[in-house]
Amino acid sequence: MATAASHTPSGGIWSAERLKQRFSAAGAAPAETGSPPHESGLIPAAVLVPLIPRPDETTLLLIRRAEGLDIHAGQFGFPGGHREDADADAEATALRETHEELGLDHEGIEPLGRLDDVATRTGFLITPVVALLHPPFDLVLDKREVAETFELPLEVVLDPSRHERRDRDLDDGSGLYHAITHDGRFIWGATAAMLIALYERLREI
């Protein structure tokens, strides 16, 4: 097991205002092409990466997907799904899917920007849309898709000693995958890669 480089983002509380300033400084989101990535053969999708500015700390809202799903069953991730024709952009996809899975209205969600797209071995090209999720809010889970939700402290993501690279135990020998473990929950693959990309974005000077 290898860990990331031993440097962290600058100290202090990552308040809502500080997060907004960081993403504003990073510039505009990548332009939408308006068409699927035909060359790669991947299905365009989007997830919401919700940051919750609590009084004592900022957390991220993650879900555990229901066991009965055809793909990603039982895995930890973010609310989201494949892009539909009626979705104007990745933000629209992420907000629609979040409402369908968690019952969250758009009014309490403030998009900040995007992270780089992540390709999955299950055939999706996922655009992570980072947003503030302002408390208070009520969650109404679609139990067909979401088994549970939990909050991951942002400070865990911002600690590079928690970033792991593990050998992929698959027949296709497809190499290493990212992972983060917290409170008995093993977060791996595309979701862990997005969390580490968030760390990279927040540590940018």
N, C-alpha and C positions, 0 to 999 in steps of 0.2 A: 504494500500500500504506500502510495506517495502522496504528499501534501503539496499545496500551492506555496508560492513564495511567502516568506515571513514578513510581509508588510501589510498594514491595515489602512483603511481610510482615516482621515483626520478625525480626532476625537470629538466629543460633544454629542448631544441628543439630536437624532435625526427627526426634527419636527416637520410638520406639514410644510411650513414655509421654506425650510432648508431643502427639503426634497424637491419642491417646486423650483427653487433657484437652481439646483443641480441639473434638472432636466431641461430647464430653460436655457442654461448655459451650454448644454449639449447640442442645441440647435433643433431644427425642425425634423419631424419624422420622415423616413424615406418615402418617396413618392409611390403612390399606388399605380400598378400597371393596369388594373382593371381586367386582367385576364389570368387564367390559371397558368402555373409554370409548366407548360406543355413539354418543354425540352427535358425537364427532370422527371416528368411523369408523376410528380407528387401532387396530392390533393391539398389545396390551400385551406388553411384553418387559422384560428386565432384563439388565444386565451387571455383572460384578464389576470393580471398580477396585482392583487389588491393589497395596498399598504394601509394599515389602520393606525392612525396617530393617537395612541392612548396617552393619558396624562403622564404615566411613568415610563413608558417605552413605546416604540413603534413595532408592530407585528405584521406578519403576512398571513392572509387567510388562504389556507390550502384545504383541499378536499381529499377524501378517500373514495375512489370510484366503487360503485356497487359490484358485487361479485358476479352477477349474472350477465355482465356486458360481454360483447363479442371480442372487444379489444380493450386493453389497459385495465381489465377487471382487477379490482382490489388494490390498484396502484394509487400512490399519492400524486396529486397534481393540482392544477388550477382549473377553475371553471372555464369552459370553452368547448369549441367543436368546429366542424367543417364550415366553410363559408357557403352561404346560400346566394342564389342569383339576386335576391332582393336586397342583400346587404351592400351598402354603399362602399364600405371599406372595412379594414380589419377591426377598427374600433366598434363599428356597428355589429360585426359578428360577435366580438367579445362581450359587448353589453347585452345583446339578445340572448346569447347562451347563458350568461350569468343570471339573467332574469328567469330563464326557463329552469335552470338547475337549482338556484338558491332563492328565488323569489325576490331578488333585490331590485328596487326601482332605480332608474338612471339618475334621479335627482341627487342621491347621496354619493354618487361616484364621479370623481373628477380626474379624467385622463391626464397623464403627465407626458407620456411619450412612449416610444417603442424601443425594444431591444432587438438585436439582430435575429432574423429568422432562424429557426431550428428545424432541421430535417430529422424525421424519425424513421426507424427501420420498419415501422408499420405502414409507411407510405404517405405520411403527411408532411407538409411544410408549414410550420406553425409560426405565426407572428405573435410575440408576447407584447401585450398592451399594458403598460404599467399605469396604475391609477391610485389615487387616494380614495379610501372608503371611509367616509366620515361617520363616526358614531353619533347618536345611537342608530341601530338598525336591527331589524328582525329577519331571521333566516327561515324560509319555508322550503325544506329540501324536497326535491323530486327523488323519492326513494328508489325509483327505477334506475336512476343514474348515479346518485350520491349516497354513500353509506353514512358518512359523517364529515364534519368540518373540524378544523383545529387551527389555532394561531401559532405560528412559528416566530419567535423573537427575531427581529432584524439583526440584533447583535450576534446571533448565531451565524447568520449568513455573512456578516462582515468580519468574522474570525477565520482567516485563511487556514488555520490549523484544523478546522472542521471540514475542509474540502478534501475529498478523497478521489483517487483514481483506482478502480478495481478492474481485475481481469474479467472479461466477459465469458461466462461459462456457457458458450453456445457452440453448436456444431459447425456454424459457418466461420468460426474463428475471427469474428469481427472486431477484436481488439479490446480497448479499454472503455469504461463508462464512468461518468461522474457520479458521486454519491455524497450525501450529507445525512448524518444520523443525529436525531435529537429526541429525547424523551421516549426511547424505544421505537421510534418511527424511522424507517429506512427509506429515504427519499433518493431516487436514483434516476438515471437516464436523462431524458429531455428536461424534466422538471428541475433536477439538480443542475443541469447545464444552464437553465434560465436563471436560477438563483445565483450561480457563480457569475453569469453575465451581468446581473444586477450589481453584485459586488464590484465587478470591474468598472461599471458605469459610475458608481458612487465614489470610487477611489480616484477617479480622474481629476487631475488638477487643472 
